[in-house]
Every structure is written in structure tokens, then in C-alpha cells.
Amino acid sequence: MNFVLTEKKDAVAVLTINRPDALNALSSEVLEEISGAFEAL
């Protein structure tokens, strides 16, 4: 699933956790997505 949304404009990137059903709680899956997003940036 895609719990982390990435917006990039110029030299600024914003990562947004989009998991409203779980009140945006962090899980191992969400942490992996965050890590992947940082690596992609």
C-alpha cells in the first residue's frame, strides 16, 4: 500500500503519512515506505 505521499518542489520535499484509519500510526510498513522515499530523494 502507499501510506507515504511525496511532494517535491525545487529543493524542498514534503513527506506526508496518509493512514487516517490508524490515526497515522507508524508501523514497520510505514517506516519502510519512509525509508524508501528518502532513498528515492
mmCIF entry with sequence, helices, sheets and N, C-alpha, C, O atoms, coordinates in Angstrom:
data_MODEL
# 
_entry.id   MODEL 
# 
_entity.id                         1 
_entity.type                       polymer 
_entity.pdbx_number_of_molecules   1 
# 
_entity_poly.entity_id                      1 
_entity_poly.type                           'polypeptide(L)' 
_entity_poly.nstd_linkage                   no 
_entity_poly.nstd_monomer                   no 
_entity_poly.pdbx_seq_one_letter_code       MNFVLTEKKDAVAVLTINRPDALNALSSEVLEEISGAFEAL 
_entity_poly.pdbx_seq_one_letter_code_can   MNFVLTEKKDAVAVLTINRPDALNALSSEVLEEISGAFEAL 
_entity_poly.pdbx_strand_id                 A 
# 
loop_
_entity_poly_seq.entity_id 
_entity_poly_seq.num 
_entity_poly_seq.mon_id 
_entity_poly_seq.hetero 
1 1  MET n 
1 2  ASN n 
1 3  PHE n 
1 4  VAL n 
1 5  LEU n 
1 6  THR n 
1 7  GLU n 
1 8  LYS n 
1 9  LYS n 
1 10 ASP n 
1 11 ALA n 
1 12 VAL n 
1 13 ALA n 
1 14 VAL n 
1 15 LEU n 
1 16 THR n 
1 17 ILE n 
1 18 ASN n 
1 19 ARG n 
1 20 PRO n 
1 21 ASP n 
1 22 ALA n 
1 23 LEU n 
1 24 ASN n 
1 25 ALA n 
1 26 LEU n 
1 27 SER n 
1 28 SER n 
1 29 GLU n 
1 30 VAL n 
1 31 LEU n 
1 32 GLU n 
1 33 GLU n 
1 34 ILE n 
1 35 SER n 
1 36 GLY n 
1 37 ALA n 
1 38 PHE n 
1 39 GLU n 
1 40 ALA n 
1 41 LEU n 
# 
_struct_asym.id          A 
_struct_asym.entity_id   1 
# 
loop_
_struct_conf.conf_type_id 
_struct_conf.id 
_struct_conf.pdbx_PDB_helix_id 
_struct_conf.beg_label_comp_id 
_struct_conf.beg_label_asym_id 
_struct_conf.beg_label_seq_id 
_struct_conf.pdbx_beg_PDB_ins_code 
_struct_conf.end_label_comp_id 
_struct_conf.end_label_asym_id 
_struct_conf.end_label_seq_id 
_struct_conf.pdbx_end_PDB_ins_code 
_struct_conf.beg_auth_comp_id 
_struct_conf.beg_auth_asym_id 
_struct_conf.beg_auth_seq_id 
_struct_conf.end_auth_comp_id 
_struct_conf.end_auth_asym_id 
_struct_conf.end_auth_seq_id 
_struct_conf.pdbx_PDB_helix_class 
_struct_conf.details 
_struct_conf.pdbx_PDB_helix_length 
HELX_P HELX_P1 AA1 PRO A 20 ? ALA A 22 ? PRO A 20 ALA A 22 5 ? 3  
HELX_P HELX_P2 AA2 SER A 28 ? ALA A 40 ? SER A 28 ALA A 40 1 ? 13 
# 
_struct_conf_type.id          HELX_P 
_struct_conf_type.criteria    ? 
_struct_conf_type.reference   ? 
# 
_struct_sheet.id               AA1 
_struct_sheet.type             ? 
_struct_sheet.number_strands   2 
_struct_sheet.details          ? 
# 
_struct_sheet_order.sheet_id     AA1 
_struct_sheet_order.range_id_1   1 
_struct_sheet_order.range_id_2   2 
_struct_sheet_order.offset       ? 
_struct_sheet_order.sense        anti-parallel 
# 
loop_
_struct_sheet_range.sheet_id 
_struct_sheet_range.id 
_struct_sheet_range.beg_label_comp_id 
_struct_sheet_range.beg_label_asym_id 
_struct_sheet_range.beg_label_seq_id 
_struct_sheet_range.pdbx_beg_PDB_ins_code 
_struct_sheet_range.end_label_comp_id 
_struct_sheet_range.end_label_asym_id 
_struct_sheet_range.end_label_seq_id 
_struct_sheet_range.pdbx_end_PDB_ins_code 
_struct_sheet_range.beg_auth_comp_id 
_struct_sheet_range.beg_auth_asym_id 
_struct_sheet_range.beg_auth_seq_id 
_struct_sheet_range.end_auth_comp_id 
_struct_sheet_range.end_auth_asym_id 
_struct_sheet_range.end_auth_seq_id 
AA1 1 VAL A 4  ? LYS A 9  ? VAL A 4  LYS A 9  
AA1 2 VAL A 12 ? ILE A 17 ? VAL A 12 ILE A 17 
# 
loop_
_atom_site.group_PDB 
_atom_site.id 
_atom_site.type_symbol 
_atom_site.label_atom_id 
_atom_site.label_alt_id 
_atom_site.label_comp_id 
_atom_site.label_asym_id 
_atom_site.label_entity_id 
_atom_site.label_seq_id 
_atom_site.pdbx_PDB_ins_code 
_atom_site.Cartn_x 
_atom_site.Cartn_y 
_atom_site.Cartn_z 
_atom_site.occupancy 
_atom_site.B_iso_or_equiv 
_atom_site.pdbx_formal_charge 
_atom_site.auth_seq_id 
_atom_site.auth_comp_id 
_atom_site.auth_asym_id 
_atom_site.auth_atom_id 
_atom_site.pdbx_PDB_model_num 
ATOM 1   N N  . MET A 1 1  ? 0.847  -1.190 0.000  1.00 0.00 ? 1  MET A N  1 
ATOM 2   C CA . MET A 1 1  ? 0.000  0.000  0.000  1.00 0.00 ? 1  MET A CA 1 
ATOM 3   C C  . MET A 1 1  ? 0.880  1.237  0.000  1.00 0.00 ? 1  MET A C  1 
ATOM 4   O O  . MET A 1 1  ? 2.082  1.171  0.257  1.00 0.00 ? 1  MET A O  1 
ATOM 5   N N  . ASN A 1 2  ? 0.269  2.332  -0.286 1.00 0.00 ? 2  ASN A N  1 
ATOM 6   C CA . ASN A 1 2  ? 1.004  3.578  -0.358 1.00 0.00 ? 2  ASN A CA 1 
ATOM 7   C C  . ASN A 1 2  ? 0.564  4.491  0.780  1.00 0.00 ? 2  ASN A C  1 
ATOM 8   O O  . ASN A 1 2  ? -0.415 5.226  0.656  1.00 0.00 ? 2  ASN A O  1 
ATOM 9   N N  . PHE A 1 3  ? 1.302  4.436  1.897  1.00 0.00 ? 3  PHE A N  1 
ATOM 10  C CA . PHE A 1 3  ? 0.958  5.236  3.067  1.00 0.00 ? 3  PHE A CA 1 
ATOM 11  C C  . PHE A 1 3  ? 1.710  6.550  3.128  1.00 0.00 ? 3  PHE A C  1 
ATOM 12  O O  . PHE A 1 3  ? 1.351  7.431  3.910  1.00 0.00 ? 3  PHE A O  1 
ATOM 13  N N  . VAL A 1 4  ? 2.749  6.699  2.315  1.00 0.00 ? 4  VAL A N  1 
ATOM 14  C CA . VAL A 1 4  ? 3.567  7.905  2.353  1.00 0.00 ? 4  VAL A CA 1 
ATOM 15  C C  . VAL A 1 4  ? 3.445  8.626  1.017  1.00 0.00 ? 4  VAL A C  1 
ATOM 16  O O  . VAL A 1 4  ? 3.759  8.070  -0.035 1.00 0.00 ? 4  VAL A O  1 
ATOM 17  N N  . LEU A 1 5  ? 2.989  9.862  1.077  1.00 0.00 ? 5  LEU A N  1 
ATOM 18  C CA . LEU A 1 5  ? 2.859  10.687 -0.115 1.00 0.00 ? 5  LEU A CA 1 
ATOM 19  C C  . LEU A 1 5  ? 4.068  11.617 -0.177 1.00 0.00 ? 5  LEU A C  1 
ATOM 20  O O  . LEU A 1 5  ? 4.488  12.164 0.843  1.00 0.00 ? 5  LEU A O  1 
ATOM 21  N N  . THR A 1 6  ? 4.618  11.792 -1.359 1.00 0.00 ? 6  THR A N  1 
ATOM 22  C CA . THR A 1 6  ? 5.795  12.633 -1.529 1.00 0.00 ? 6  THR A CA 1 
ATOM 23  C C  . THR A 1 6  ? 5.479  13.765 -2.493 1.00 0.00 ? 6  THR A C  1 
ATOM 24  O O  . THR A 1 6  ? 5.009  13.539 -3.608 1.00 0.00 ? 6  THR A O  1 
ATOM 25  N N  . GLU A 1 7  ? 5.747  14.994 -2.042 1.00 0.00 ? 7  GLU A N  1 
ATOM 26  C CA . GLU A 1 7  ? 5.618  16.162 -2.902 1.00 0.00 ? 7  GLU A CA 1 
ATOM 27  C C  . GLU A 1 7  ? 6.981  16.817 -2.970 1.00 0.00 ? 7  GLU A C  1 
ATOM 28  O O  . GLU A 1 7  ? 7.636  17.009 -1.945 1.00 0.00 ? 7  GLU A O  1 
ATOM 29  N N  . LYS A 1 8  ? 7.409  17.157 -4.166 1.00 0.00 ? 8  LYS A N  1 
ATOM 30  C CA . LYS A 1 8  ? 8.731  17.749 -4.338 1.00 0.00 ? 8  LYS A CA 1 
ATOM 31  C C  . LYS A 1 8  ? 8.610  18.998 -5.191 1.00 0.00 ? 8  LYS A C  1 
ATOM 32  O O  . LYS A 1 8  ? 8.041  18.972 -6.282 1.00 0.00 ? 8  LYS A O  1 
ATOM 33  N N  . LYS A 1 9  ? 9.157  20.095 -4.673 1.00 0.00 ? 9  LYS A N  1 
ATOM 34  C CA . LYS A 1 9  ? 9.161  21.351 -5.423 1.00 0.00 ? 9  LYS A CA 1 
ATOM 35  C C  . LYS A 1 9  ? 10.497 22.024 -5.183 1.00 0.00 ? 9  LYS A C  1 
ATOM 36  O O  . LYS A 1 9  ? 10.847 22.368 -4.055 1.00 0.00 ? 9  LYS A O  1 
ATOM 37  N N  . ASP A 1 10 ? 11.232 22.203 -6.261 1.00 0.00 ? 10 ASP A N  1 
ATOM 38  C CA . ASP A 1 10 ? 12.573 22.775 -6.207 1.00 0.00 ? 10 ASP A CA 1 
ATOM 39  C C  . ASP A 1 10 ? 13.443 21.959 -5.253 1.00 0.00 ? 10 ASP A C  1 
ATOM 40  O O  . ASP A 1 10 ? 13.628 20.761 -5.468 1.00 0.00 ? 10 ASP A O  1 
ATOM 41  N N  . ALA A 1 11 ? 13.971 22.573 -4.222 1.00 0.00 ? 11 ALA A N  1 
ATOM 42  C CA . ALA A 1 11 ? 14.880 21.884 -3.292 1.00 0.00 ? 11 ALA A CA 1 
ATOM 43  C C  . ALA A 1 11 ? 14.172 21.434 -2.019 1.00 0.00 ? 11 ALA A C  1 
ATOM 44  O O  . ALA A 1 11 ? 14.830 21.092 -1.036 1.00 0.00 ? 11 ALA A O  1 
ATOM 45  N N  . VAL A 1 12 ? 12.849 21.429 -2.024 1.00 0.00 ? 12 VAL A N  1 
ATOM 46  C CA . VAL A 1 12 ? 12.083 21.063 -0.832 1.00 0.00 ? 12 VAL A CA 1 
ATOM 47  C C  . VAL A 1 12 ? 11.207 19.855 -1.133 1.00 0.00 ? 12 VAL A C  1 
ATOM 48  O O  . VAL A 1 12 ? 10.520 19.809 -2.154 1.00 0.00 ? 12 VAL A O  1 
ATOM 49  N N  . ALA A 1 13 ? 11.239 18.884 -0.238 1.00 0.00 ? 13 ALA A N  1 
ATOM 50  C CA . ALA A 1 13 ? 10.368 17.715 -0.366 1.00 0.00 ? 13 ALA A CA 1 
ATOM 51  C C  . ALA A 1 13 ? 9.545  17.590 0.914  1.00 0.00 ? 13 ALA A C  1 
ATOM 52  O O  . ALA A 1 13 ? 10.052 17.806 2.015  1.00 0.00 ? 13 ALA A O  1 
ATOM 53  N N  . VAL A 1 14 ? 8.274  17.241 0.754  1.00 0.00 ? 14 VAL A N  1 
ATOM 54  C CA . VAL A 1 14 ? 7.380  17.045 1.892  1.00 0.00 ? 14 VAL A CA 1 
ATOM 55  C C  . VAL A 1 14 ? 6.860  15.618 1.834  1.00 0.00 ? 14 VAL A C  1 
ATOM 56  O O  . VAL A 1 14 ? 6.267  15.202 0.839  1.00 0.00 ? 14 VAL A O  1 
ATOM 57  N N  . LEU A 1 15 ? 7.086  14.871 2.908  1.00 0.00 ? 15 LEU A N  1 
ATOM 58  C CA . LEU A 1 15 ? 6.546  13.519 3.030  1.00 0.00 ? 15 LEU A CA 1 
ATOM 59  C C  . LEU A 1 15 ? 5.349  13.590 3.959  1.00 0.00 ? 15 LEU A C  1 
ATOM 60  O O  . LEU A 1 15 ? 5.433  14.155 5.050  1.00 0.00 ? 15 LEU A O  1 
ATOM 61  N N  . THR A 1 16 ? 4.238  13.016 3.528  1.00 0.00 ? 16 THR A N  1 
ATOM 62  C CA . THR A 1 16 ? 3.018  13.026 4.324  1.00 0.00 ? 16 THR A CA 1 
ATOM 63  C C  . THR A 1 16 ? 2.580  11.591 4.583  1.00 0.00 ? 16 THR A C  1 
ATOM 64  O O  . THR A 1 16 ? 2.429  10.797 3.654  1.00 0.00 ? 16 THR A O  1 
ATOM 65  N N  . ILE A 1 17 ? 2.378  11.269 5.857  1.00 0.00 ? 17 ILE A N  1 
ATOM 66  C CA . ILE A 1 17 ? 1.864  9.944  6.207  1.00 0.00 ? 17 ILE A CA 1 
ATOM 67  C C  . ILE A 1 17 ? 0.353  9.987  6.006  1.00 0.00 ? 17 ILE A C  1 
ATOM 68  O O  . ILE A 1 17 ? -0.336 10.817 6.599  1.00 0.00 ? 17 ILE A O  1 
ATOM 69  N N  . ASN A 1 18 ? -0.154 9.093  5.171  1.00 0.00 ? 18 ASN A N  1 
ATOM 70  C CA . ASN A 1 18 ? -1.573 9.067  4.846  1.00 0.00 ? 18 ASN A CA 1 
ATOM 71  C C  . ASN A 1 18 ? -2.161 7.727  5.283  1.00 0.00 ? 18 ASN A C  1 
ATOM 72  O O  . ASN A 1 18 ? -2.317 6.805  4.483  1.00 0.00 ? 18 ASN A O  1 
ATOM 73  N N  . ARG A 1 19 ? -2.478 7.648  6.560  1.00 0.00 ? 19 ARG A N  1 
ATOM 74  C CA . ARG A 1 19 ? -3.040 6.432  7.125  1.00 0.00 ? 19 ARG A CA 1 
ATOM 75  C C  . ARG A 1 19 ? -4.119 6.814  8.154  1.00 0.00 ? 19 ARG A C  1 
ATOM 76  O O  . ARG A 1 19 ? -3.981 6.517  9.341  1.00 0.00 ? 19 ARG A O  1 
ATOM 77  N N  . PRO A 1 20 ? -5.185 7.469  7.693  1.00 0.00 ? 20 PRO A N  1 
ATOM 78  C CA . PRO A 1 20 ? -6.175 8.016  8.622  1.00 0.00 ? 20 PRO A CA 1 
ATOM 79  C C  . PRO A 1 20 ? -6.903 6.959  9.447  1.00 0.00 ? 20 PRO A C  1 
ATOM 80  O O  . PRO A 1 20 ? -7.291 7.230  10.583 1.00 0.00 ? 20 PRO A O  1 
ATOM 81  N N  . ASP A 1 21 ? -7.095 5.771  8.905  1.00 0.00 ? 21 ASP A N  1 
ATOM 82  C CA . ASP A 1 21 ? -7.797 4.733  9.664  1.00 0.00 ? 21 ASP A CA 1 
ATOM 83  C C  . ASP A 1 21 ? -7.035 4.335  10.922 1.00 0.00 ? 21 ASP A C  1 
ATOM 84  O O  . ASP A 1 21 ? -7.642 3.930  11.913 1.00 0.00 ? 21 ASP A O  1 
ATOM 85  N N  . ALA A 1 22 ? -5.717 4.448  10.886 1.00 0.00 ? 22 ALA A N  1 
ATOM 86  C CA . ALA A 1 22 ? -4.877 4.089  12.037 1.00 0.00 ? 22 ALA A CA 1 
ATOM 87  C C  . ALA A 1 22 ? -4.343 5.346  12.727 1.00 0.00 ? 22 ALA A C  1 
ATOM 88  O O  . ALA A 1 22 ? -3.383 5.277  13.494 1.00 0.00 ? 22 ALA A O  1 
ATOM 89  N N  . LEU A 1 23 ? -4.966 6.488  12.452 1.00 0.00 ? 23 LEU A N  1 
ATOM 90  C CA . LEU A 1 23 ? -4.553 7.771  13.026 1.00 0.00 ? 23 LEU A CA 1 
ATOM 91  C C  . LEU A 1 23 ? -3.082 8.078  12.735 1.00 0.00 ? 23 LEU A C  1 
ATOM 92  O O  . LEU A 1 23 ? -2.378 8.653  13.565 1.00 0.00 ? 23 LEU A O  1 
ATOM 93  N N  . ASN A 1 24 ? -2.636 7.686  11.549 1.00 0.00 ? 24 ASN A N  1 
ATOM 94  C CA . ASN A 1 24 ? -1.270 7.912  11.075 1.00 0.00 ? 24 ASN A CA 1 
ATOM 95  C C  . ASN A 1 24 ? -0.211 7.268  11.963 1.00 0.00 ? 24 ASN A C  1 
ATOM 96  O O  . ASN A 1 24 ? 0.920  7.748  12.041 1.00 0.00 ? 24 ASN A O  1 
ATOM 97  N N  . ALA A 1 25 ? -0.581 6.196  12.621 1.00 0.00 ? 25 ALA A N  1 
ATOM 98  C CA . ALA A 1 25 ? 0.374  5.473  13.461 1.00 0.00 ? 25 ALA A CA 1 
ATOM 99  C C  . ALA A 1 25 ? 1.474  4.874  12.600 1.00 0.00 ? 25 ALA A C  1 
ATOM 100 O O  . ALA A 1 25 ? 1.246  4.471  11.459 1.00 0.00 ? 25 ALA A O  1 
ATOM 101 N N  . LEU A 1 26 ? 2.677  4.825  13.174 1.00 0.00 ? 26 LEU A N  1 
ATOM 102 C CA . LEU A 1 26 ? 3.810  4.242  12.458 1.00 0.00 ? 26 LEU A CA 1 
ATOM 103 C C  . LEU A 1 26 ? 3.824  2.734  12.641 1.00 0.00 ? 26 LEU A C  1 
ATOM 104 O O  . LEU A 1 26 ? 3.657  2.228  13.751 1.00 0.00 ? 26 LEU A O  1 
ATOM 105 N N  . SER A 1 27 ? 4.020  2.040  11.564 1.00 0.00 ? 27 SER A N  1 
ATOM 106 C CA . SER A 1 27 ? 4.177  0.591  11.590 1.00 0.00 ? 27 SER A CA 1 
ATOM 107 C C  . SER A 1 27 ? 5.456  0.270  10.830 1.00 0.00 ? 27 SER A C  1 
ATOM 108 O O  . SER A 1 27 ? 6.071  1.159  10.241 1.00 0.00 ? 27 SER A O  1 
ATOM 109 N N  . SER A 1 28 ? 5.848  -0.969 10.841 1.00 0.00 ? 28 SER A N  1 
ATOM 110 C CA . SER A 1 28 ? 7.063  -1.336 10.108 1.00 0.00 ? 28 SER A CA 1 
ATOM 111 C C  . SER A 1 28 ? 6.898  -1.058 8.619  1.00 0.00 ? 28 SER A C  1 
ATOM 112 O O  . SER A 1 28 ? 7.855  -0.668 7.951  1.00 0.00 ? 28 SER A O  1 
ATOM 113 N N  . GLU A 1 29 ? 5.700  -1.255 8.101  1.00 0.00 ? 29 GLU A N  1 
ATOM 114 C CA . GLU A 1 29 ? 5.440  -1.000 6.677  1.00 0.00 ? 29 GLU A CA 1 
ATOM 115 C C  . GLU A 1 29 ? 5.565  0.490  6.359  1.00 0.00 ? 29 GLU A C  1 
ATOM 116 O O  . GLU A 1 29 ? 6.146  0.862  5.339  1.00 0.00 ? 29 GLU A O  1 
ATOM 117 N N  . VAL A 1 30 ? 5.025  1.338  7.225  1.00 0.00 ? 30 VAL A N  1 
ATOM 118 C CA . VAL A 1 30 ? 5.113  2.788  7.012  1.00 0.00 ? 30 VAL A CA 1 
ATOM 119 C C  . VAL A 1 30 ? 6.568  3.240  7.109  1.00 0.00 ? 30 VAL A C  1 
ATOM 120 O O  . VAL A 1 30 ? 7.019  4.053  6.302  1.00 0.00 ? 30 VAL A O  1 
ATOM 121 N N  . LEU A 1 31 ? 7.300  2.722  8.085  1.00 0.00 ? 31 LEU A N  1 
ATOM 122 C CA . LEU A 1 31 ? 8.706  3.093  8.235  1.00 0.00 ? 31 LEU A CA 1 
ATOM 123 C C  . LEU A 1 31 ? 9.530  2.666  7.019  1.00 0.00 ? 31 LEU A C  1 
ATOM 124 O O  . LEU A 1 31 ? 10.448 3.380  6.617  1.00 0.00 ? 31 LEU A O  1 
ATOM 125 N N  . GLU A 1 32 ? 9.215  1.522  6.435  1.00 0.00 ? 32 GLU A N  1 
ATOM 126 C CA . GLU A 1 32 ? 9.894  1.081  5.220  1.00 0.00 ? 32 GLU A CA 1 
ATOM 127 C C  . GLU A 1 32 ? 9.594  2.026  4.058  1.00 0.00 ? 32 GLU A C  1 
ATOM 128 O O  . GLU A 1 32 ? 10.477 2.342  3.261  1.00 0.00 ? 32 GLU A O  1 
ATOM 129 N N  . GLU A 1 33 ? 8.338  2.474  3.970  1.00 0.00 ? 33 GLU A N  1 
ATOM 130 C CA . GLU A 1 33 ? 7.974  3.407  2.902  1.00 0.00 ? 33 GLU A CA 1 
ATOM 131 C C  . GLU A 1 33 ? 8.684  4.746  3.088  1.00 0.00 ? 33 GLU A C  1 
ATOM 132 O O  . GLU A 1 33 ? 9.127  5.347  2.109  1.00 0.00 ? 33 GLU A O  1 
ATOM 133 N N  . ILE A 1 34 ? 8.798  5.218  4.322  1.00 0.00 ? 34 ILE A N  1 
ATOM 134 C CA . ILE A 1 34 ? 9.504  6.469  4.594  1.00 0.00 ? 34 ILE A CA 1 
ATOM 135 C C  . ILE A 1 34 ? 10.970 6.325  4.197  1.00 0.00 ? 34 ILE A C  1 
ATOM 136 O O  . ILE A 1 34 ? 11.539 7.209  3.556  1.00 0.00 ? 34 ILE A O  1 
ATOM 137 N N  . SER A 1 35 ? 11.568 5.217  4.579  1.00 0.00 ? 35 SER A N  1 
ATOM 138 C CA . SER A 1 35 ? 12.964 4.963  4.235  1.00 0.00 ? 35 SER A CA 1 
ATOM 139 C C  . SER A 1 35 ? 13.149 4.930  2.720  1.00 0.00 ? 35 SER A C  1 
ATOM 140 O O  . SER A 1 35 ? 14.096 5.514  2.194  1.00 0.00 ? 35 SER A O  1 
ATOM 141 N N  . GLY A 1 36 ? 12.253 4.255  2.028  1.00 0.00 ? 36 GLY A N  1 
ATOM 142 C CA . GLY A 1 36 ? 12.322 4.193  0.567  1.00 0.00 ? 36 GLY A CA 1 
ATOM 143 C C  . GLY A 1 36 ? 12.163 5.563  -0.073 1.00 0.00 ? 36 GLY A C  1 
ATOM 144 O O  . GLY A 1 36 ? 12.826 5.878  -1.062 1.00 0.00 ? 36 GLY A O  1 
ATOM 145 N N  . ALA A 1 37 ? 11.278 6.376  0.497  1.00 0.00 ? 37 ALA A N  1 
ATOM 146 C CA . ALA A 1 37 ? 11.075 7.718  -0.042 1.00 0.00 ? 37 ALA A CA 1 
ATOM 147 C C  . ALA A 1 37 ? 12.333 8.569  0.117  1.00 0.00 ? 37 ALA A C  1 
ATOM 148 O O  . ALA A 1 37 ? 12.707 9.310  -0.792 1.00 0.00 ? 37 ALA A O  1 
ATOM 149 N N  . PHE A 1 38 ? 12.988 8.457  1.283  1.00 0.00 ? 38 PHE A N  1 
ATOM 150 C CA . PHE A 1 38 ? 14.238 9.197  1.492  1.00 0.00 ? 38 PHE A CA 1 
ATOM 151 C C  . PHE A 1 38 ? 15.317 8.724  0.518  1.00 0.00 ? 38 PHE A C  1 
ATOM 152 O O  . PHE A 1 38 ? 16.054 9.543  -0.032 1.00 0.00 ? 38 PHE A O  1 
ATOM 153 N N  . GLU A 1 39 ? 15.413 7.438  0.305  1.00 0.00 ? 39 GLU A N  1 
ATOM 154 C CA . GLU A 1 39 ? 16.405 6.916  -0.634 1.00 0.00 ? 39 GLU A CA 1 
ATOM 155 C C  . GLU A 1 39 ? 16.134 7.409  -2.054 1.00 0.00 ? 39 GLU A C  1 
ATOM 156 O O  . GLU A 1 39 ? 17.064 7.715  -2.800 1.00 0.00 ? 39 GLU A O  1 
ATOM 157 N N  . ALA A 1 40 ? 14.848 7.484  -2.423 1.00 0.00 ? 40 ALA A N  1 
ATOM 158 C CA . ALA A 1 40 ? 14.492 7.952  -3.765 1.00 0.00 ? 40 ALA A CA 1 
ATOM 159 C C  . ALA A 1 40 ? 14.807 9.427  -3.952 1.00 0.00 ? 40 ALA A C  1 
ATOM 160 O O  . ALA A 1 40 ? 15.098 9.870  -5.063 1.00 0.00 ? 40 ALA A O  1 
ATOM 161 N N  . LEU A 1 41 ? 14.747 10.187 -2.865 1.00 0.00 ? 41 LEU A N  1 
ATOM 162 C CA . LEU A 1 41 ? 15.032 11.620 -2.968 1.00 0.00 ? 41 LEU A CA 1 
ATOM 163 C C  . LEU A 1 41 ? 16.522 11.854 -3.057 1.00 0.00 ? 41 LEU A C  1 
ATOM 164 O O  . LEU A 1 41 ? 16.963 12.999 -3.150 1.00 0.00 ? 41 LEU A O  1 
# 
